[in-house]
Amino acid sequence: MASSTVVLYGIAVAALAVVACNAEEEIVVPGGWQKHNVADNAIYDELAHFAVSKQVANREFFDTVLEIVDVESQTVAGTNYRIKFKATESTCPITGAYDNG
């Protein structure tokens, strides 16, 4: 009986170790927001610049993105992005619409 108790105790400890290791991983919820590393994909920078370029009302100069701070995405019927970034006014005059080249 004592050996079966030790075996069960060992299995319980191993199970707790697996749970503790997996606790560090982010749990993915279908339809939920997922965090991303800001350096993982150049599209994050392009999306931030696009968003800034649309804020031109009553301005003489475009703003420019200084730094991408945080990126999250949500996949539902397409992909939504939530991008937090720092921006400042540039010296580029507003003369036309956004063109990424």
C-alpha distances in whole Angstrom, upper triangle without the diagonal:
4,5,5,6,9,10,11,12,14,15,17,18,20,21,23,25,26,27,29,31,32,33,36,37,40,39,41,43,45,48,47,49,48,48,50,51,55,55,54,57,60,61,60,63,65,64,64,68,69,68,70,73,73,73,77,79,81,80,83,80,76,73,71,67,66,63,60,57,55,54,52,53,52,52,53,56,57,56,57,57,57,58,59,62,64,68,71,75,76,80,80,82,81,84,82,79,75,75,72,75
4,6,5,6,9,10,10,12,14,15,17,18,20,21,23,25,26,27,29,30,32,34,36,38,38,41,42,45,48,47,48,47,47,49,49,53,54,52,55,59,60,58,61,64,63,63,66,67,66,68,71,72,72,76,78,80,79,81,78,75,72,69,66,64,61,58,55,53,53,51,52,51,52,53,56,57,56,56,56,56,57,57,60,62,66,69,73,74,78,78,81,80,82,81,77,74,74,71,73
4,5,5,6,9,10,10,12,14,15,16,18,20,21,23,24,26,27,29,30,33,34,37,36,39,41,43,47,46,47,45,46,47,48,51,52,50,53,57,58,56,59,62,61,61,65,66,65,67,70,70,71,74,76,79,78,80,77,73,70,68,64,63,59,57,54,52,51,50,50,50,50,51,55,55,54,55,55,54,56,56,59,61,65,68,72,73,76,77,79,78,81,79,76,72,72,69,71
4,5,5,6,8,10,10,12,14,15,16,18,20,21,23,24,26,27,28,31,32,35,34,37,38,40,44,43,44,43,44,45,46,50,51,49,52,55,56,55,58,60,59,59,63,64,63,65,68,68,69,72,74,77,76,78,75,72,69,66,63,62,58,55,53,50,50,48,48,47,47,49,52,52,51,52,52,52,54,54,57,60,63,67,70,72,75,75,78,77,79,77,74,70,70,67,70
4,5,5,6,8,10,10,12,14,15,16,18,20,21,22,24,26,27,30,31,34,33,36,37,40,43,42,43,42,42,44,45,49,49,48,51,55,55,54,57,59,58,58,62,63,62,64,67,67,67,71,73,75,74,76,74,70,67,65,61,60,56,54,51,48,48,46,47,46,47,48,51,52,51,51,51,51,52,53,55,58,61,65,69,70,74,74,76,75,78,76,73,69,70,67,69
4,5,5,6,9,10,10,12,14,15,16,18,20,21,23,24,26,28,30,33,32,35,37,39,43,41,42,41,41,43,43,47,48,46,49,53,53,52,55,58,57,57,60,61,60,62,65,66,66,70,72,74,73,75,72,69,66,63,59,58,55,52,49,47,47,45,46,46,46,48,51,51,50,51,50,50,51,51,54,56,60,63,67,68,72,72,75,74,76,75,71,68,68,65,67
4,5,5,6,9,10,11,12,14,15,17,18,20,21,23,24,27,28,31,30,33,35,37,41,40,41,39,40,41,42,45,46,44,47,51,51,50,53,56,55,55,59,60,59,61,64,64,65,68,70,73,72,74,71,67,64,62,58,57,53,51,48,46,45,44,44,44,44,45,49,49,48,49,48,48,50,50,53,55,59,62,66,67,71,71,73,72,75,73,70,66,66,63,65
4,5,5,6,9,10,10,12,14,15,16,18,20,21,22,25,27,29,28,31,32,35,38,37,38,37,38,39,40,44,45,43,46,50,50,49,52,54,53,54,57,58,57,59,62,62,63,66,68,71,70,72,69,66,63,60,57,56,52,49,47,44,44,42,42,41,42,43,46,47,46,46,46,46,48,48,51,54,57,61,64,66,69,69,72,71,73,71,68,65,65,62,64
4,5,5,6,9,10,11,12,14,15,16,18,20,21,24,25,28,28,31,32,35,38,37,38,36,37,38,39,43,44,42,45,49,49,48,51,53,52,52,56,57,56,58,61,61,62,65,67,70,68,71,68,64,61,59,55,54,50,48,45,43,42,41,41,41,42,43,47,47,46,46,46,45,46,47,49,52,56,59,63,64,68,68,70,69,72,70,67,64,64,61,63
4,5,5,6,9,10,11,12,14,15,17,19,20,22,24,27,27,30,32,34,38,36,37,35,35,37,37,41,42,40,43,47,47,46,49,52,51,51,54,55,55,57,59,60,61,64,66,69,67,69,66,63,60,57,54,52,49,46,44,41,41,40,40,40,41,42,46,46,44,45,45,44,45,46,48,51,54,58,61,62,66,66,69,68,70,69,66,62,62,59,61
4,5,5,6,9,10,11,12,14,15,17,18,21,22,25,24,27,29,31,35,33,35,33,33,35,36,39,40,38,41,45,45,44,47,50,49,49,53,53,53,55,58,58,59,62,64,67,66,68,65,61,58,56,52,51,47,45,42,40,39,37,38,37,38,39,43,43,42,42,42,42,43,44,47,49,53,56,60,61,65,65,67,66,69,67,63,60,60,57,59
4,5,5,6,9,10,11,12,14,15,16,19,21,23,23,26,27,30,33,32,33,31,32,34,35,38,39,38,41,44,45,43,46,49,47,48,51,52,51,53,56,56,57,61,62,65,64,66,63,60,57,54,51,50,46,43,41,38,38,36,36,36,37,38,42,42,40,41,41,40,42,42,45,48,51,55,58,60,63,63,66,65,67,65,62,59,59,56,59
4,5,5,6,9,10,10,12,14,15,18,20,22,22,26,28,31,34,32,33,31,31,32,33,37,37,36,39,43,44,42,45,47,46,47,50,51,50,52,55,55,56,59,61,64,63,65,62,58,55,53,49,48,44,42,39,37,37,35,36,36,37,39,42,42,40,41,40,40,41,41,43,46,50,53,57,58,61,62,64,64,66,64,61,58,58,55,57
4,5,5,6,9,10,11,12,14,16,18,21,21,24,26,29,32,30,31,29,29,30,31,35,35,34,37,41,41,40,43,45,45,45,48,49,49,50,53,54,55,58,60,63,62,63,60,57,54,51,48,47,43,40,38,35,35,34,34,34,35,37,40,40,38,39,39,38,39,40,42,45,48,52,55,57,60,60,63,62,64,63,59,56,56,53,55
4,5,5,6,9,10,11,12,15,16,19,18,21,23,26,29,28,29,27,27,29,30,34,35,33,36,39,40,38,41,44,43,43,47,47,47,49,52,52,53,56,58,61,60,62,59,55,52,50,46,46,42,39,36,34,33,31,32,32,32,34,37,37,36,36,36,36,37,38,41,43,47,51,54,55,59,59,61,60,63,61,58,54,54,51,54
4,5,5,6,9,10,10,13,15,18,17,21,23,26,29,27,27,26,26,28,29,32,33,32,35,39,39,37,40,43,42,42,45,46,45,47,50,51,51,55,57,59,58,60,57,54,51,48,45,44,40,37,35,32,32,30,31,31,32,34,37,37,36,36,35,35,36,36,39,41,45,49,52,54,57,57,60,59,61,60,57,53,54,51,53
4,5,5,6,9,10,12,14,17,17,21,23,26,29,27,27,25,25,26,27,31,31,30,33,37,37,36,39,41,40,41,44,45,44,46,49,50,50,54,56,58,57,59,56,53,49,47,43,42,38,36,33,31,31,29,30,31,32,34,37,37,35,35,35,34,35,35,38,40,44,47,51,52,55,56,58,58,60,58,55,52,52,49,51
4,5,5,6,9,11,12,15,15,18,20,23,26,25,25,23,23,24,25,29,30,28,31,35,35,34,37,39,38,39,42,43,42,44,47,48,48,52,54,57,55,57,54,51,48,45,42,41,37,34,32,29,29,27,28,28,29,31,34,34,32,33,32,32,33,34,36,39,42,46,50,51,54,54,57,56,58,56,53,50,50,47,49
4,5,5,6,9,10,13,12,16,18,21,24,22,23,21,21,23,24,28,29,27,30,34,34,33,36,38,37,37,41,42,41,43,46,46,46,50,52,55,53,55,53,49,46,44,40,40,36,33,30,28,27,25,26,26,27,29,32,32,31,31,30,30,31,32,35,37,41,44,48,49,53,53,55,54,57,55,52,48,49,46,48
4,5,5,7,10,12,13,17,19,23,25,23,23,21,21,22,23,27,28,27,30,33,34,32,35,37,36,36,40,41,40,42,45,45,45,49,51,53,52,54,51,48,45,42,39,38,34,31,29,26,26,25,26,26,28,30,34,33,31,31,30,29,30,31,33,36,39,43,46,48,51,51,54,53,56,54,51,48,48,45,48
4,5,6,8,11,13,16,19,22,25,22,22,20,19,20,21,24,25,24,27,31,31,30,32,35,34,34,38,39,38,40,43,44,44,48,50,53,51,53,50,46,43,41,37,36,32,30,27,25,25,24,25,25,27,29,33,32,30,30,29,28,29,29,32,34,38,41,45,46,49,49,52,52,54,52,49,46,46,43,45
4,5,5,8,9,12,15,18,21,19,19,17,17,18,19,23,24,22,25,29,29,28,31,33,32,33,36,37,36,38,41,41,42,46,48,51,49,51,48,45,42,39,36,35,31,28,26,23,23,21,22,22,23,26,29,29,26,27,26,26,27,28,30,33,37,40,44,45,48,48,51,50,52,50,47,44,44,41,43
4,5,8,8,12,15,18,20,18,18,16,16,18,19,22,24,23,26,29,29,27,30,33,31,31,35,36,35,37,40,40,41,44,46,49,48,50,47,43,40,38,34,34,30,27,24,22,21,20,21,21,23,25,29,29,26,26,25,24,25,26,29,31,35,38,42,43,47,47,49,48,51,49,46,43,43,41,43
4,7,9,12,15,19,21,18,17,14,14,15,16,19,21,20,23,26,27,25,27,30,29,29,32,34,33,34,37,38,38,42,44,47,45,47,44,41,38,35,31,30,27,24,21,19,19,18,20,21,22,25,29,28,25,25,24,23,23,24,26,28,32,36,39,40,44,44,47,46,48,47,44,41,41,38,41
4,6,9,13,16,18,15,15,12,12,13,14,18,19,17,20,24,24,23,25,28,27,27,31,32,31,33,36,36,37,40,43,45,44,46,43,39,36,34,30,30,26,23,21,18,17,16,17,18,19,22,25,24,22,22,21,21,22,22,25,28,31,35,38,39,43,43,45,44,47,45,42,38,39,36,38
4,6,9,13,14,12,11,8,9,11,13,16,18,16,19,22,22,20,23,26,24,25,28,29,28,30,33,33,34,38,40,42,41,43,40,37,34,32,28,28,24,21,19,16,15,13,14,14,16,19,22,21,19,19,18,17,19,20,23,26,29,33,36,37,41,41,43,42,44,42,39,36,36,34,36
4,6,10,12,10,10,9,11,13,16,19,21,19,21,24,24,22,25,27,26,26,30,30,29,31,34,34,35,39,41,43,43,45,42,39,36,34,30,31,27,23,22,18,17,14,14,14,15,17,21,20,18,19,18,18,20,22,25,28,31,35,38,39,43,43,45,43,45,43,40,37,37,35,38
4,6,9,7,8,7,10,12,15,18,20,18,19,23,22,20,24,25,23,24,28,28,27,30,32,32,33,37,39,42,41,43,41,37,34,33,29,30,26,23,21,18,15,12,11,11,11,13,17,17,15,16,16,16,19,21,24,27,30,34,37,38,42,41,43,41,43,41,38,35,35,33,35
4,6,5,8,8,12,14,18,20,23,21,22,25,23,22,25,26,24,25,29,28,27,30,32,32,33,36,38,41,41,43,41,37,35,34,30,31,28,24,23,19,17,13,12,10,10,11,15,16,14,15,16,16,19,21,25,28,31,35,38,39,43,42,43,41,43,41,37,35,35,33,36
4,5,9,10,13,16,19,21,24,21,21,24,22,21,25,26,23,25,28,27,26,29,32,31,32,36,37,41,40,43,41,37,35,34,31,32,29,25,24,20,17,14,12,9,8,8,12,13,12,13,15,17,20,22,26,29,32,35,38,39,43,41,43,41,42,40,36,34,34,32,35
4,7,9,13,15,19,20,23,21,21,23,21,20,23,24,21,22,26,25,23,27,29,27,29,32,34,37,37,40,38,34,32,31,28,30,27,23,23,19,16,12,10,6,6,5,9,10,10,10,12,14,17,20,23,27,29,33,35,37,40,39,40,38,39,37,33,31,31,30,33
4,7,10,13,17,18,21,19,20,22,20,18,22,23,20,21,25,24,22,25,28,27,28,32,33,36,36,38,36,33,31,30,27,28,25,21,20,16,14,10,8,6,7,8,12,13,11,10,12,12,15,17,21,25,27,31,33,35,39,38,39,37,39,37,33,31,32,30,33
4,7,10,13,15,18,16,17,19,17,15,19,20,17,18,21,21,20,22,25,24,25,29,31,34,33,35,33,30,27,26,23,24,21,17,16,12,10,6,5,5,8,10,13,13,10,9,9,9,12,14,17,21,23,27,30,32,35,34,36,34,36,34,31,28,29,27,30
4,7,10,12,15,13,14,17,16,14,17,19,17,17,21,21,20,23,25,25,26,30,32,35,34,36,34,30,27,26,22,23,20,16,15,11,8,5,5,6,9,12,15,14,11,10,10,10,12,14,17,21,23,27,30,31,35,34,36,34,37,34,31,28,29,27,30
4,7,9,12,11,13,15,15,12,15,18,16,16,19,20,19,21,24,25,25,29,31,34,33,34,32,28,25,23,20,20,17,13,11,8,6,4,7,9,12,15,18,17,13,12,10,9,10,11,14,18,21,24,28,29,32,32,34,33,35,34,31,27,28,26,28
4,6,8,7,9,12,12,10,13,15,14,15,18,19,19,20,23,24,25,28,31,34,32,34,31,27,24,22,18,18,15,11,11,8,5,6,8,11,13,17,19,17,13,13,10,10,10,12,14,17,20,24,27,27,31,30,33,32,34,32,29,26,26,23,26
4,5,5,8,11,12,10,12,15,15,15,18,19,19,21,23,25,26,29,32,34,32,33,30,26,24,21,17,17,13,10,9,8,7,9,11,15,17,20,23,20,17,16,13,13,11,12,13,16,19,22,26,26,29,29,32,31,34,32,29,26,26,23,25
4,6,7,9,10,7,8,12,12,11,14,16,16,17,20,21,22,25,28,31,28,30,26,23,20,17,13,13,9,6,7,6,6,9,11,15,18,21,23,20,16,15,12,12,9,10,10,13,15,19,22,22,26,25,28,28,30,29,26,23,23,20,22
4,6,7,10,8,9,12,13,13,15,17,18,19,21,23,24,27,30,32,30,31,27,24,21,18,14,14,11,9,10,10,10,12,14,18,20,23,25,22,18,18,15,15,12,13,13,15,17,20,23,23,26,26,29,28,30,29,27,23,23,19,21
4,7,9,9,10,13,14,14,17,18,19,21,22,24,26,29,32,34,32,33,30,26,24,20,17,17,14,11,13,12,10,12,13,16,17,21,23,19,16,17,14,15,13,15,15,18,20,23,26,26,29,28,31,30,32,30,28,24,23,20,22
4,5,6,8,10,11,12,14,15,17,18,20,21,23,26,29,32,30,31,27,24,22,19,16,16,14,11,13,12,10,12,12,15,16,20,21,17,14,15,12,14,12,15,15,18,19,22,24,24,27,26,28,28,29,27,24,21,20,16,18
4,5,5,7,9,10,11,13,15,16,17,19,21,23,27,29,27,28,24,21,19,16,13,14,13,11,14,13,12,14,14,17,18,22,22,19,16,16,13,15,13,15,14,16,17,20,22,21,23,22,25,24,26,24,21,17,16,13,15
4,5,5,6,9,10,10,12,14,15,17,19,21,25,28,26,27,23,20,18,16,13,15,14,11,14,13,11,12,12,15,16,19,19,15,12,13,10,12,11,14,14,16,17,20,22,21,24,22,24,23,24,22,19,16,15,12,14
4,5,5,6,9,10,11,12,14,16,17,20,23,26,24,25,22,19,17,14,11,13,11,8,10,10,7,10,10,14,15,18,19,16,13,12,8,9,7,10,10,13,14,17,20,20,23,21,24,23,25,23,20,16,16,14,16
4,5,5,6,9,10,11,12,15,16,19,22,24,22,23,19,16,14,11,8,10,9,7,10,11,10,13,14,17,19,22,23,19,16,15,12,12,9,11,9,11,12,15,17,16,19,18,21,20,22,20,18,14,14,12,14
4,5,5,6,9,10,10,13,15,17,20,23,21,22,19,15,14,11,10,12,12,10,14,14,12,15,15,18,19,21,22,18,15,14,12,13,11,13,12,14,13,16,17,16,19,17,19,18,20,18,15,11,11,8,11
4,5,5,6,9,10,11,13,16,19,22,20,22,19,15,14,12,10,13,12,10,13,13,11,12,12,15,16,18,19,15,12,11,9,10,8,11,11,13,13,16,17,17,20,19,20,19,20,18,15,12,12,10,14
4,5,5,6,9,10,11,14,17,20,18,19,17,13,11,9,7,10,9,8,11,11,10,12,13,16,18,21,21,18,15,13,10,10,7,8,7,10,9,12,14,15,18,17,18,17,20,18,15,12,14,12,16
4,5,5,6,9,10,12,16,18,16,17,14,10,9,7,6,10,11,10,13,14,14,16,17,20,22,24,24,21,18,16,13,13,11,12,10,11,9,11,12,12,15,13,15,14,16,15,12,9,10,9,13
4,5,5,7,9,11,15,18,16,17,15,11,11,10,10,13,14,13,16,16,15,17,17,19,20,22,22,18,16,14,13,13,12,13,12,14,12,14,15,14,17,15,16,14,15,13,10,7,9,8,12
4,5,5,7,10,13,16,15,17,15,11,10,10,10,13,14,12,15,15,14,15,15,18,19,21,21,18,16,13,11,11,10,11,10,12,11,13,14,15,18,16,17,15,17,15,12,10,12,12,16
4,5,5,8,11,14,12,14,11,8,6,7,7,11,12,12,15,16,16,18,18,21,23,25,25,22,19,17,14,14,11,12,10,10,8,10,10,11,14,13,14,12,15,14,12,10,12,13,16
4,6,7,10,13,11,12,10,6,7,8,10,13,15,15,18,19,18,20,21,23,25,26,26,23,21,19,17,16,15,15,13,14,11,12,11,11,13,11,11,9,11,10,8,6,9,10,14
4,6,8,12,11,13,12,9,10,11,13,16,18,17,20,20,19,20,20,22,24,25,24,21,20,17,16,16,15,16,15,16,13,14,13,14,16,14,14,11,13,11,8,8,11,13,16
4,6,9,8,11,10,8,8,11,12,16,17,17,19,20,20,21,22,24,26,26,26,24,22,19,18,17,15,15,14,14,12,12,11,13,15,14,13,10,13,12,11,11,14,16,19
4,6,5,8,8,7,8,12,14,17,20,20,22,23,23,25,25,27,29,30,29,27,25,23,21,20,19,19,17,17,14,13,11,12,13,12,10,7,10,10,9,10,14,16,19
4,6,9,10,10,12,15,17,20,23,23,25,26,26,27,28,29,31,31,31,29,27,24,23,22,21,21,20,19,16,15,13,15,16,15,13,10,12,12,12,14,17,20,22
4,7,9,11,12,16,19,21,24,25,27,28,28,30,31,32,34,35,34,32,31,28,26,25,24,23,22,20,17,16,13,15,15,15,12,10,13,14,14,16,20,22,25
4,6,7,9,13,16,18,21,23,25,26,27,29,30,32,34,35,35,32,30,28,26,24,23,22,20,18,15,13,10,11,12,11,9,8,11,12,13,15,18,20,22
4,7,10,13,17,19,22,24,26,28,29,31,32,34,36,37,37,34,32,30,28,27,25,24,21,19,16,13,10,10,9,9,6,6,9,11,13,15,18,20,22
4,7,9,13,15,19,20,23,25,26,28,30,32,34,36,35,33,30,28,26,25,22,21,18,16,13,10,7,6,6,5,4,5,9,11,12,13,15,17,19
4,6,10,13,16,17,20,22,22,25,26,28,30,32,32,29,27,24,22,21,19,18,15,14,10,9,6,6,7,6,6,6,9,10,11,10,13,14,16
4,7,9,12,14,16,19,19,22,24,26,29,31,31,28,25,23,20,19,16,15,12,10,6,5,4,5,8,8,10,10,13,14,13,12,15,15,18
4,6,9,11,14,17,17,21,22,25,27,30,30,27,24,22,19,18,14,13,10,9,5,6,6,6,9,9,12,12,15,15,15,12,14,13,16
4,6,7,10,13,14,17,19,22,25,27,28,25,22,20,16,15,11,10,7,6,4,7,9,9,13,13,15,15,18,18,17,14,15,14,17
4,7,10,13,15,18,21,24,27,30,31,28,24,22,18,17,13,11,7,5,5,7,10,10,14,14,17,18,21,22,20,18,19,17,20
4,6,9,11,15,18,21,24,27,29,26,22,20,16,14,11,9,6,5,7,10,13,14,17,18,21,21,24,24,22,19,20,18,21
4,6,8,11,14,18,21,24,25,22,19,16,13,11,7,6,4,7,9,12,16,16,20,20,23,23,25,25,22,19,20,18,21
4,7,11,14,17,21,24,26,23,19,17,13,11,8,5,5,7,11,14,18,19,23,23,26,25,28,28,26,23,24,22,25
4,7,10,14,17,20,22,20,16,14,10,8,6,5,7,10,13,17,20,22,25,25,28,27,30,29,26,23,24,22,25
4,7,10,14,17,19,16,13,11,7,6,5,6,9,12,15,19,22,23,27,26,28,27,30,28,25,22,23,21,24
4,7,10,13,16,14,10,8,6,5,6,9,12,16,18,22,25,26,30,29,31,29,32,30,27,24,25,22,26
4,7,10,12,10,7,6,4,6,9,12,15,18,20,24,27,28,31,30,32,30,32,30,26,23,24,22,25
4,6,9,8,6,5,6,8,12,15,18,22,23,27,29,31,34,33,34,32,34,31,28,25,26,24,27
4,7,6,4,6,9,12,15,18,21,25,26,30,32,33,36,35,36,34,35,32,29,26,26,25,27
4,5,6,8,11,14,17,20,23,27,29,32,34,35,38,36,37,35,36,33,29,27,28,27,29
4,7,9,13,16,19,22,25,29,30,33,34,35,38,36,37,34,35,32,28,26,27,26,28
4,7,10,14,16,20,22,26,27,30,32,32,35,33,34,31,32,29,25,23,23,22,25
4,7,10,13,16,19,22,24,27,29,30,33,31,32,29,31,28,24,22,22,20,23
4,7,10,13,16,20,21,24,26,27,30,29,30,27,29,26,23,20,21,20,23
4,6,10,12,16,18,21,23,24,28,26,28,26,28,25,22,19,20,19,22
4,7,10,14,15,19,21,23,27,26,27,25,28,26,23,20,22,20,24
4,6,10,12,16,18,20,24,23,25,23,26,24,22,19,20,18,22
4,7,10,14,17,19,22,22,24,23,26,25,23,20,22,20,24
4,6,10,13,15,19,19,21,21,24,23,21,18,20,19,22
4,7,11,13,16,17,20,20,23,23,22,19,21,20,23
4,7,9,13,14,16,16,19,20,19,16,19,18,21
4,6,10,12,14,14,18,19,19,17,19,19,22
4,7,9,10,11,15,16,17,16,18,18,21
4,5,8,10,13,15,16,14,16,17,19
4,6,9,12,15,16,15,17,18,19
4,7,9,11,13,12,13,15,16
4,6,9,11,12,14,16,17
4,6,8,10,12,15,16
4,7,10,11,15,15
4,7,9,12,13
4,6,10,12
4,7,9
4,5
4
